[in-house]
Amino acid sequence: MQDILSMLHALRRPPLLMRAARIGAVDYRRSVHLPRLLGYGVLPRHGAALFRLMELEGTLNSQRLSDDTSYSLIRHVDVLIAMVGEARVLRASGTT
């Protein structure tokens, strides 16, 4: 089984989406952004949060590819920002 950072690295998304996510990740604050995306309450650890974000992003990407009318570009970028932010923290801590 791949570790979570390898799975994240293997994702292929449009360059413009990823560029927006990297720019937004500069201002990423876990305590503000994660509850809005994952629900309020106790925040999960970085690895668990990243895994849940990847599941959310997979659903959003499927909606994007199928031209689903419920697809939200803003939410997709928000989730990607959180994924990039969490991955940076996870890499810096050296744990998965």
Secondary structure, DSSP 8 states (H G I E B T S, - for coil): ---HHHHHHH----HHHHHHHHHHHTT--HHHHHHHHH-SSS---HHHHHHHHHHHHHHHHHHHHTT-TT--HHHHHHHHHHHHHHHHHHHHHT--
